[in-house]
């Protein structure tokens, strides 16, 4: 009996450690901006976040070598309703991906709207310098 209880307990622990919550990305976009560095992008993202009551919770590159830190972006911003948007360039230093998330799963349309607002801001700030792509490697422009 004791063995059975131990077995059940171990099974529950192993099942719970495998459980992972999936958060659907909304409004995913891929883009590049000619003649832009990380600091310029972060400045635009920070401004957008302030205008939309979001707080930066991560910028990315903090624990990397100085050269990689200058290029790597993994910026995450969040509001009080637990909506987030993230911008990163893991796959290609010149190609950025952005998505919004509804972590409480309240209303994904608000997450989609956040992505639309961000795209509009990026277009207005970078004008002719920004190009949007259909793929995460920035190979096929829209």
VOVEX-55382 format. One record per residue (C-alpha): residue number from 0; residue in one letter; x, y negated, z. Coordinates in nm, 2 decimals. Each point is the difference from the previous one (the first is absolute). Layout:
N
(pt NUM,"A",(X,Y,Z))
...
END
This chain:
142
(pt 0,"X",(0.00,0.00,0.00))
(pt 1,"X",(0.28,-0.24,0.09))
(pt 2,"X",(0.17,0.08,-0.33))
(pt 3,"X",(-0.32,-0.08,-0.19))
(pt 4,"X",(-0.04,-0.33,0.17))
(pt 5,"X",(0.36,-0.09,-0.08))
(pt 6,"X",(-0.06,0.10,-0.36))
(pt 7,"X",(-0.31,-0.21,-0.03))
(pt 8,"X",(0.18,-0.30,0.15))
(pt 9,"X",(0.30,0.04,-0.24))
(pt 10,"X",(-0.24,0.02,-0.29))
(pt 11,"X",(-0.18,-0.32,0.10))
(pt 12,"X",(0.33,-0.18,0.04))
(pt 13,"X",(0.12,0.11,-0.33))
(pt 14,"X",(-0.32,-0.09,-0.18))
(pt 15,"X",(-0.02,-0.35,0.17))
(pt 16,"X",(0.36,-0.07,-0.10))
(pt 17,"X",(-0.08,0.08,-0.36))
(pt 18,"X",(-0.30,-0.23,-0.01))
(pt 19,"X",(0.07,-0.33,-0.19))
(pt 20,"X",(-0.25,-0.27,-0.06))
(pt 21,"X",(-0.01,-0.12,-0.36))
(pt 22,"X",(-0.07,-0.36,-0.08))
(pt 23,"X",(-0.12,-0.07,-0.35))
(pt 24,"X",(0.19,-0.28,-0.18))
(pt 25,"X",(-0.22,-0.26,-0.17))
(pt 26,"X",(0.08,-0.25,-0.28))
(pt 27,"X",(0.34,0.16,-0.07))
(pt 28,"X",(0.21,-0.21,-0.24))
(pt 29,"X",(0.36,0.03,-0.13))
(pt 30,"X",(0.19,-0.31,-0.11))
(pt 31,"X",(0.33,-0.16,-0.06))
(pt 32,"X",(0.11,-0.36,0.01))
(pt 33,"X",(0.29,-0.13,-0.21))
(pt 34,"X",(0.27,-0.19,0.19))
(pt 35,"X",(-0.14,0.07,0.34))
(pt 36,"X",(0.17,0.12,0.32))
(pt 37,"X",(-0.13,0.15,0.31))
(pt 38,"X",(-0.01,-0.33,0.19))
(pt 39,"X",(-0.22,-0.17,-0.26))
(pt 40,"X",(-0.25,0.29,0.00))
(pt 41,"X",(-0.01,0.01,0.38))
(pt 42,"X",(-0.06,-0.37,0.02))
(pt 43,"X",(-0.30,0.04,-0.24))
(pt 44,"X",(-0.14,0.30,0.19))
(pt 45,"X",(0.05,-0.18,0.34))
(pt 46,"X",(-0.19,-0.30,-0.13))
(pt 47,"X",(-0.28,0.22,-0.14))
(pt 48,"X",(-0.02,0.18,0.33))
(pt 49,"X",(-0.03,-0.33,0.20))
(pt 50,"X",(-0.28,-0.12,-0.23))
(pt 51,"X",(-0.19,0.32,0.05))
(pt 52,"X",(0.05,0.05,0.38))
(pt 53,"X",(0.24,0.29,-0.04))
(pt 54,"X",(0.31,0.06,0.21))
(pt 55,"X",(0.32,0.16,-0.13))
(pt 56,"X",(0.08,0.32,0.18))
(pt 57,"X",(0.29,0.12,-0.21))
(pt 58,"X",(0.23,-0.14,-0.27))
(pt 59,"X",(0.23,0.29,-0.08))
(pt 60,"X",(0.37,0.05,-0.02))
(pt 61,"X",(0.07,-0.07,0.36))
(pt 62,"X",(0.21,0.31,0.05))
(pt 63,"X",(0.17,0.01,-0.33))
(pt 64,"X",(0.34,-0.10,-0.13))
(pt 65,"X",(0.02,-0.37,-0.08))
(pt 66,"X",(-0.01,0.06,-0.38))
(pt 67,"X",(-0.31,0.22,0.01))
(pt 68,"X",(-0.16,-0.23,0.26))
(pt 69,"X",(0.02,-0.29,-0.25))
(pt 70,"X",(-0.20,0.19,-0.25))
(pt 71,"X",(-0.23,0.24,0.19))
(pt 72,"X",(-0.35,-0.12,0.08))
(pt 73,"X",(-0.26,0.18,0.20))
(pt 74,"X",(-0.21,-0.28,0.13))
(pt 75,"X",(-0.32,0.08,0.19))
(pt 76,"X",(-0.26,-0.26,0.11))
(pt 77,"X",(-0.30,0.06,0.22))
(pt 78,"X",(-0.31,-0.19,0.12))
(pt 79,"X",(-0.20,0.03,0.32))
(pt 80,"X",(-0.26,0.22,-0.18))
(pt 81,"X",(0.27,0.26,-0.08))
(pt 82,"X",(0.03,-0.07,-0.37))
(pt 83,"X",(0.35,0.01,-0.14))
(pt 84,"X",(0.18,-0.06,-0.31))
(pt 85,"X",(0.35,0.13,-0.08))
(pt 86,"X",(0.25,-0.09,-0.27))
(pt 87,"X",(0.30,0.22,-0.06))
(pt 88,"X",(0.27,0.07,-0.26))
(pt 89,"X",(0.13,0.35,0.09))
(pt 90,"X",(0.02,0.14,-0.35))
(pt 91,"X",(0.16,-0.29,-0.18))
(pt 92,"X",(0.15,-0.32,0.15))
(pt 93,"X",(-0.17,-0.21,-0.26))
(pt 94,"X",(-0.34,0.17,0.00))
(pt 95,"X",(-0.24,-0.06,0.28))
(pt 96,"X",(-0.31,0.19,0.10))
(pt 97,"X",(-0.28,-0.15,0.21))
(pt 98,"X",(-0.31,0.16,0.16))
(pt 99,"X",(-0.26,-0.10,0.26))
(pt 100,"X",(-0.13,0.23,0.27))
(pt 101,"X",(-0.31,0.02,0.22))
(pt 102,"X",(0.13,0.19,0.30))
(pt 103,"X",(-0.33,0.00,0.19))
(pt 104,"X",(-0.18,0.10,-0.32))
(pt 105,"X",(-0.26,-0.27,0.05))
(pt 106,"X",(-0.04,-0.15,-0.35))
(pt 107,"X",(0.25,0.08,-0.27))
(pt 108,"X",(-0.14,-0.29,-0.21))
(pt 109,"X",(0.18,-0.24,0.24))
(pt 110,"X",(0.33,0.18,-0.06))
(pt 111,"X",(-0.06,-0.02,-0.37))
(pt 112,"X",(-0.08,-0.37,0.03))
(pt 113,"X",(0.33,-0.05,0.19))
(pt 114,"X",(0.19,0.16,-0.29))
(pt 115,"X",(-0.18,-0.22,-0.25))
(pt 116,"X",(0.09,-0.32,0.20))
(pt 117,"X",(0.36,0.11,0.02))
(pt 118,"X",(0.01,0.06,-0.38))
(pt 119,"X",(-0.15,-0.34,-0.06))
(pt 120,"X",(0.26,-0.16,0.23))
(pt 121,"X",(0.29,0.18,-0.16))
(pt 122,"X",(-0.13,-0.11,-0.35))
(pt 123,"X",(-0.03,-0.36,0.11))
(pt 124,"X",(0.34,-0.02,0.16))
(pt 125,"X",(0.20,0.19,-0.25))
(pt 126,"X",(-0.19,-0.09,-0.31))
(pt 127,"X",(0.19,0.12,-0.31))
(pt 128,"X",(0.26,0.18,0.21))
(pt 129,"X",(-0.22,0.28,0.12))
(pt 130,"X",(-0.09,0.31,-0.20))
(pt 131,"X",(-0.25,0.27,0.12))
(pt 132,"X",(0.05,0.36,-0.09))
(pt 133,"X",(-0.22,0.32,-0.01))
(pt 134,"X",(0.28,0.22,0.15))
(pt 135,"X",(0.20,-0.01,0.32))
(pt 136,"X",(0.33,-0.02,-0.19))
(pt 137,"X",(-0.10,-0.32,-0.19))
(pt 138,"X",(0.05,0.17,-0.34))
(pt 139,"X",(-0.33,-0.07,-0.16))
(pt 140,"X",(-0.13,-0.36,0.02))
(pt 141,"X",(-0.37,-0.08,0.01))
END
